[in-house]
Amino acid sequence: MKKVYLAFLWHQHQPIYKNPLNNIYELPWVRLHATKDYYDMVAILDDYPKIKSNINLVPSLLIQLDEYAKGVAKDKFLDLTLKPALELSEDDKIFILMNFFMANWETMVFPYNRYHQLLEKRGKQTNESDLRRILNYFKIEDIRDLQVWFNLSWFDPYWRKHDEFINNLYIKGRAFTEDEKHKLIEKQLQICGMIVGKHKELQDRGQIDVSVTPFYHPILPLLCDTNNALDAIPNINLPKKRFSHKEDAIWHVENAIKYYESAFGRKPIGMWPSEGSVANEVVKIVADNNIEWLATDESILFNSYPNNSVNRKYLFRPYNISVDGKKVNMIFRDHGLSDSIGFVYSKWNPDDAVNDFVTKIKNIGDYVGDTYDYPLVSVILDGENCWEYYQNDGWDFLSKLYSTLEKEEMIETVRISDYLKRFPPKDTITNLRAGSWINGNFGIWIGHEEDNTAWQYLSQVRDFLVEYTKQNIDFIGSEREKKVWEIFYAAEGSDWNWWYGDDHSSSNDEIFDKLFRQHLMAIYELLGQKIPDYFYKTIKRSKQLSSDSSFINPTALISPKIDGKITNYFEWKKAGLYSVGHSGGSMHQVSTLLKSFMYGFDLNKIYLNISLNIAHDSKEIENLCFNINFINPVQKNVYAIFDINGKVVEFSIYSEQIKDKISVPVENIAIDSIIEMAIPIDLLQLPDDYKNIEFTISVDKDNMEIERWPYQSSIIIPKPTEDFNMISWTV
């Protein structure tokens, strides 16, 4: 068996949440993730000294951590946490009830009896008018407990083990005091100030490498030239005005290096460019700044070879990228393994997940064979958001993973810089295809009408700044000039366009939209110029600000023919639709089995039409189990299994509570271009007084759940009646 070298690279990032018009942070994620992810992700390595790792820190995150640690940063969530519960106004309490359950309920609310109780008391689905009524049922001690739990649930298990005060709060669970609440926040801000030091400690002792990202996390190739988007999508719809400012890209790289050096006392060796976005121009900039290595996605490697002619075995090695005499080393992430940690293993038992991961790593050694002597597997992913979906904040999984890897003789975890010194790349790429880690292109950040509007605004404001500078000589070199350009560079960050378009949506869409526009507005205000009126208008379409655009609700009863095909245009026209891929959060899952599903009902049956990203006659289909998970008013699972020929192996209803299984007639299910099924409502054995039916759809492989939709939500349909109308529908 060939030894495999394993490089973990955990990317830690937050955009700038500070509103430049009032210096108030709009969202609390920097300080909350500080206690849940940023410190413990490196501190856990104290227990596993043989494990080497790589952490990527973005300057836009570090400067915010520093401001919280110094007591400079303020946000409304923090202010309303610290405000005595007795002094809260009605509007304050409404804000708390609306926003202090912003966490993954399954792993961060439900495990804690008091927090779960407060959620049930508020209601899982509510609006502001409901909250004014519900507020009457909340006592002062309820509100104070909620103030504490919102912050406490974001403390990683590491702190329960290492901090007696935090552990005692978890044990106590309720009836918290004002003093305890204030001490909790003191701990939180203190931890914000400990994070850089902990990374420096582990880097200095040789256990981790800390790499960096361009300062405000921009998409470097698009700053250099928005026409780079054509490299991956030749027919993409670009903004009317071409944005081409390589000098801005250089600023983000140079200033990231300066900030890193001030924090760590050394220059960075490596860089994860924002969203793994690379292009030939980026290689030149990075090489000019003496960055030794870059990392990006495997899709870039494959796209850089004519007709994707590269053998996949060549993924597991480093490369020398040489562009016009400028050179940099590059590694490419294993997309499947990285996404398994990011999106799949959270649903698995930790032992099974680790066994699956380690087995796949070992198999790569055999797979590479004689093509390369020192195979490198690069597992690169977000180091913060995915842990919300793991039990115990991923602590069980990571502990099991690291303890297992320490014992594996044929797997060696490495710092990327160490590996490259031992095994310098032998292969050279001279023309790097522009793209990112998502689909190998830039479609998330440019091409949609909303994305292009943001680029148009950037072009306009930049032109305005340049012209203003020409006409105001005393402005040049002033502190005001430095501040104005700093705000503009922050507006070039990738996070604003992450939420524009149809790719992603969350309850915070409106805030991100506002923050982007307010960065541009602040520039005019600081220069004493009139703010263009259209900057006050939202870029994000209003329907997406108020609802999840991945849903389209049904409009009438339906009774489609169950044959695995769209028999005619009208049979599903009135059905509801859920488009997979709208995660509702900050992560992006590229590879999904489900593409979309349609849903509806008549008086006797619930109908589903499931579109897949794999062919119905592919080998993959026979290893999959498609589940309709009914969670209200009964907990039952309707599951379907097919063989490779499209024959139904099993179609049944199963109740975990009573271990009861009922077969559904096979004429109620079919697979061809789509999966169609009809679930008899009477077989669900619903109580007579039920009002709604709530369900999700998931896919299992080898008895392990690999995806579930809707993401952190569910489909809720009313009890079918002849007078059905849209008012009954809730999503």
Steps between C-alpha positions, in 0.01 A plus 500: 500500500632844403525767769257788453567858613192683624476879511204652684441868425225658712385835363382750765322807368239764571414807291504850645180544702573853616271759345736778386227761548461440876785254588248252645537132414183381328542130586667314790665212317863598564475483880267198500725295274797610711373288789364219282770449236800727467677417826408136552579398140868547584481432875375147433841425348659533846360153565637359173863614468570271203231666288620776268249740349456824308273788597409786267411830665350795313605850611138623486428248776809582705439875514148439630619254764749764610228767530279271709793410724576867556134583573478721191255286302132538583199320359131509583499134604777574748334815632169321555678211670669732748196717563329401828192292424287729719598802287418351160230677302230309319684552171820370661322185610344451158847522344632244748214258438541539125880470483636315803422158357732555199683168520459150363212387720570128475852523642504832688149543643326164534777337711447758778168463681461862603598645160270250326219589739539871421485426127183297540352781706578751227400269216712368214328706235394849590498863395521834676124539548483153659793583725326801653228264615739220600714744699228509767588141591869575555608592851811706575692186598405343165645794310816503711550128447459554128760779509743253655415193293541678166863568590565188708394256227781640283768386747678189373519193729869590540396779738279272707806284552748779566295778664316429825274804469379404151446140605300610805272714282421195284430296813284772653299541180253763621430784745817679397597825672603831349850450641530160333384648173760777511777261598406277207546790258830591667617145430381528142693820429803367681505197270485731197833638617658156553451359151797646314730414791387136499565471127841660544583256780427193287667647193815583697523144631463362148161332529304727267560737212290814488425621149321814391235626258489837318396765752124544457447161332445624141478281190845595370453391135188718471677800651776452245244476221131401505559347156682218680150363565484414128784252541271257681158610365545640146136610470470660846310828519754758617445850644464775241824659614810285523673516841876463457713620790795274565633767733212428739583130502861589578385719793302214654796260473766742622298622795401148602870415516574813707220422745613140535856609570384744769296224669741205469843661476578330170388514140242246382618209288167397349167637387150370447367761255141597576267215397804326345476751215801501270610624158829562327506861625458377857805275466709801397380715791559225754845417362601868508414500872710190578208276592633148449176303458139542397213256541187462291246237393556188293270639227762764418761229444275300271381809310860612443569194289364487141175303487539403866770257387672483840469166681333535839802328652690821426285689752704360788822692441620862514559711189721786395295772334714709266352807330725737307796398711313544832473179699305372799430154640138387496300220658147395409230399746328164481147621446319186613692447824479869592127508440453180698619680812316818405163351414471125550668372817301727729210256458711191574617328812857634565654150494341422164595839358863472604524142377360606162737797474814310602417207271465737205834665580674162512337394175647804328848362562408181313315698233798726421724195471826559316395834349636695800706395801376751758124547450358812665130520585387858560185533709401866498178643632329756716621460857203651676149468353488124448540421871157644580352191335708250696400381843722651770631759252700233318712428806418127496580471130826696511621324816435160344657610171819636652547212745455252214740684269767513771506120498500455123848416376408539132341846537708800601337837564717786376546870497486601134831686519676196649365271231611732220851520644528122514331434166527802268264483201632337185206588274443845349183674378556806279140606439269492800129502424322775694239376747401441863432199724129517411435335164838622376352838406389836643126460450425563868647853484429625149249442222171535686322834464553576869869406489554715194326793665747476789792502254347800321483685831861415581612633161301818545629574849858424404478736202351764729788458748765531231337813358456653846870442570599677177294804593606517868877500528493550878310171527804305377694342784250606767356276770161555339627357172636194680171447683286542188705253300496254790120509494501447124732200525265350759217540246703285259466198732338189357241457774256761374455327164483162673147597602399673175338291230315173547787289634473570874251654736464547874306700753787751490478579127364846568788583735768389254334699224484807724861463613630490143307811400592682821869450432451682171277764655754567776757601238276778370411608852864520615581714198202728556341400171137418423425129524337373176133427568509147362746392769207518741313236298562132576687294242362173634150452367235557763343156462834348595526723805176370644502132405716213389505521121574128470131435578204544267172412668228283338194678364244221456426133565681267259466134394795414273553169324772299677724382215839660567450755222347841448200358315363840404572867570209547738527203738760668730440863400309584819739312730745650746871503421814486711831569321792324665816701552351792692668406822365794693842554646855601433614161370465379145452133416594445137434128448145396590300197393169684503456780250148604603169353602137589439226427748124516525194301595138412439250385761654153527868516412815706534693518172874544447704556185876475567761610246851361538850604398578138411345277234228262619689207348844588642679268740463757778122463516504147642695611807260778590192516720259790444315599815194716557534586868162589651562687825154634579236403608659152500861391471515258210742431220393416146795354316570379148783281372563419132731264316718608209226412249253738659301225666354573841674288762299638788245775559382504861387709794694444819436620854809504722290543814302179461739316264216459253539472121222529241556431131367755252359363172768511230265672256544807723864548400699516176844608384610608156606857423369588847381319810125529549315368801155517651475444875152399619411729789303229676814283525669773704233442767469866590289608798153623413560850634821573309529832317837484322742241364870576530781313322850512354676288237834333564728255322690220673796300374607187684263594784665841541317824420691701240261788434170640621270763349370756577815609676419590864132526416210281389199484270172565677175426319145539633252220548360437150147635461282580204511873583882508504641848443839662520436672834549165669857461378803552720866435423 
